[in-house]
Amino acid sequence: MVTNVLLTGVGGQGIITASTILSQACRLAGWEVKKSEVHGMSQRGGSVNSYVRFSPDQPIASPLIPEGEADVMVAFEPLEALRQIAEVTPEGALLVEERRIVPVTVNLPGFSYPDDVLDRLQATGRDVQVIRASETAVALGEPRAANSVMLGALSILLELPDEAWGEAMGLVLKPKAVEVNMHAFEAGRELVGAQSGAG
């Protein structure tokens, strides 16, 4: 079975790093994996999508997720999640970072950031979980680790071995960043666990 994960957000949020860690974790588990990404504006604030496809038991021909066939969306920004919602299967899961990043275009006349983005995502009928990733990372003392909080949340939905995640972080991140990012990863797991327990 092939699992399709779409990571989406804006430049500067560590999306490519997160997708690289996910890909490495799959590889370390002995799974087939392919990854690709699409960048918007190269500077901070442009849209970024990264596609990761993996399977423990079958080959994968293309790194691109077929339209409407993402099983999981990891959205680092709510409005980007709404932009990409059609890429997720009706039965798919969404992990959505709560913090908004207002794009430059919203500051132009005639544009505004919708107040009901999360409500509109919930109304699609998909399984939506809101993750306070940035808030959690700041509390840990490393705001840049919000992407690892999101990866921790994602790990609850996947069947990758726990040790593969830690080893992947060690391969991708600078040595001095591994410990705090592992703490952020565990915090993300706890956030989803707490929501599941409340449900």
FENDA-V926764 format. One record per residue. N is the residue number from 1. RES is the residue in three letters. SS is DSSP state (H for helix, E for strand, - for the rest). NEAR is the number of other ideal C-beta (glycine too) atoms within 10 Angstrom. D_FIRST is the distance of its C-alpha to the first C-alpha in whole Angstrom. Layout:
# FENDA-V926764
N|RES|SS|NEAR|D_FIRST / N|RES|SS|NEAR|D_FIRST
This chain:
# FENDA-V926764
1|MET|-|8|0 / 2|VAL|-|17|4 / 3|THR|E|19|7 / 4|ASN|E|22|10 / 5|VAL|E|26|13 / 6|LEU|E|24|17 / 7|LEU|E|31|20 / 8|THR|E|25|23 / 9|GLY|E|27|27 / 10|VAL|E|20|30 / 11|GLY|-|18|31 / 12|GLY|-|14|32 / 13|GLN|-|26|30 / 14|GLY|-|22|28 / 15|ILE|H|26|25 / 16|ILE|H|16|24 / 17|THR|H|19|25 / 18|ALA|H|24|22 / 19|SER|H|24|19 / 20|THR|H|19|21 / 21|ILE|H|26|21 / 22|LEU|H|27|17 / 23|SER|H|22|16 / 24|GLN|H|20|18 / 25|ALA|H|28|17 / 26|CYS|H|25|14 / 27|ARG|H|17|16 / 28|LEU|H|18|18 / 29|ALA|-|19|15 / 30|GLY|-|9|14 / 31|TRP|-|19|11 / 32|GLU|E|15|11 / 33|VAL|E|19|12 / 34|LYS|E|19|14 / 35|LYS|E|20|16 / 36|SER|E|14|19 / 37|GLU|E|15|22 / 38|VAL|E|11|25 / 39|HIS|E|13|28 / 40|GLY|-|14|31 / 41|MET|-|13|34 / 42|SER|-|8|34 / 43|GLN|-|9|36 / 44|ARG|-|10|35 / 45|GLY|-|16|35 / 46|GLY|-|14|33 / 47|SER|E|19|29 / 48|VAL|E|25|26 / 49|ASN|E|21|23 / 50|SER|E|24|20 / 51|TYR|E|21|16 / 52|VAL|E|27|14 / 53|ARG|E|26|10 / 54|PHE|E|23|8 / 55|SER|E|16|6 / 56|PRO|-|14|7 / 57|ASP|-|8|7 / 58|GLN|-|9|7 / 59|PRO|-|8|9 / 60|ILE|-|14|10 / 61|ALA|-|8|13 / 62|SER|-|10|14 / 63|PRO|-|15|15 / 64|LEU|-|12|16 / 65|ILE|-|21|14 / 66|PRO|-|10|15 / 67|GLU|-|8|17 / 68|GLY|-|11|17 / 69|GLU|-|14|13 / 70|ALA|E|27|13 / 71|ASP|E|19|12 / 72|VAL|E|20|14 / 73|MET|E|27|18 / 74|VAL|E|30|20 / 75|ALA|E|27|23 / 76|PHE|-|27|26 / 77|GLU|-|24|29 / 78|PRO|H|22|29 / 79|LEU|H|20|30 / 80|GLU|H|26|27 / 81|ALA|H|25|25 / 82|LEU|H|18|27 / 83|ARG|H|15|27 / 84|GLN|H|19|23 / 85|ILE|H|19|22 / 86|ALA|H|10|22 / 87|GLU|H|19|19 / 88|VAL|E|25|17 / 89|THR|E|14|15 / 90|PRO|E|8|18 / 91|GLU|E|9|16 / 92|GLY|E|22|15 / 93|ALA|E|19|17 / 94|LEU|E|23|20 / 95|LEU|E|29|21 / 96|VAL|E|26|25 / 97|GLU|E|26|27 / 98|GLU|-|14|31 / 99|ARG|-|17|33 / 100|ARG|-|15|34 / 101|ILE|-|20|35 / 102|VAL|-|14|37 / 103|PRO|-|19|37 / 104|VAL|H|11|40 / 105|THR|H|10|40 / 106|VAL|H|13|40 / 107|ASN|H|10|44 / 108|LEU|-|9|45 / 109|PRO|-|4|47 / 110|GLY|-|5|45 / 111|PHE|-|11|42 / 112|SER|-|9|41 / 113|TYR|-|14|38 / 114|PRO|-|13|37 / 115|ASP|-|7|38 / 116|ASP|-|10|35 / 117|VAL|H|18|32 / 118|LEU|H|17|30 / 119|ASP|H|10|31 / 120|ARG|H|13|30 / 121|LEU|H|21|27 / 122|GLN|H|15|27 / 123|ALA|-|10|28 / 124|THR|-|15|25 / 125|GLY|-|9|24 / 126|ARG|-|16|21 / 127|ASP|E|14|20 / 128|VAL|E|20|23 / 129|GLN|E|16|24 / 130|VAL|E|17|27 / 131|ILE|E|26|27 / 132|ARG|-|17|31 / 133|ALA|H|29|29 / 134|SER|H|22|32 / 135|GLU|H|15|35 / 136|THR|H|24|33 / 137|ALA|H|25|33 / 138|VAL|H|14|37 / 139|ALA|H|12|38 / 140|LEU|-|17|36 / 141|GLY|-|10|39 / 142|GLU|-|16|36 / 143|PRO|H|12|35 / 144|ARG|H|16|33 / 145|ALA|H|28|31 / 146|ALA|H|27|29 / 147|ASN|H|28|26 / 148|SER|H|32|26 / 149|VAL|H|30|26 / 150|MET|H|31|23 / 151|LEU|H|30|21 / 152|GLY|H|28|22 / 153|ALA|H|26|21 / 154|LEU|H|25|18 / 155|SER|H|20|17 / 156|ILE|H|17|18 / 157|LEU|H|17|15 / 158|LEU|-|19|12 / 159|GLU|-|9|12 / 160|LEU|-|20|14 / 161|PRO|-|13|17 / 162|ASP|H|12|20 / 163|GLU|H|11|22 / 164|ALA|H|21|19 / 165|TRP|H|26|20 / 166|GLY|H|16|24 / 167|GLU|H|17|24 / 168|ALA|H|22|22 / 169|MET|H|22|25 / 170|GLY|H|14|27 / 171|LEU|H|13|26 / 172|VAL|H|18|26 / 173|LEU|-|19|29 / 174|LYS|-|7|33 / 175|PRO|H|7|34 / 176|LYS|H|7|36 / 177|ALA|H|16|33 / 178|VAL|H|16|31 / 179|GLU|H|12|33 / 180|VAL|H|17|33 / 181|ASN|H|28|30 / 182|MET|H|18|28 / 183|HIS|H|19|31 / 184|ALA|H|26|29 / 185|PHE|H|25|26 / 186|GLU|H|18|27 / 187|ALA|H|20|29 / 188|GLY|H|28|26 / 189|ARG|H|18|24 / 190|GLU|H|15|27 / 191|LEU|H|23|27 / 192|VAL|H|18|24 / 193|GLY|H|13|25 / 194|ALA|H|10|28 / 195|GLN|H|14|27 / 196|SER|H|10|25 / 197|GLY|H|7|28 / 198|ALA|H|6|30 / 199|GLY|-|6|28
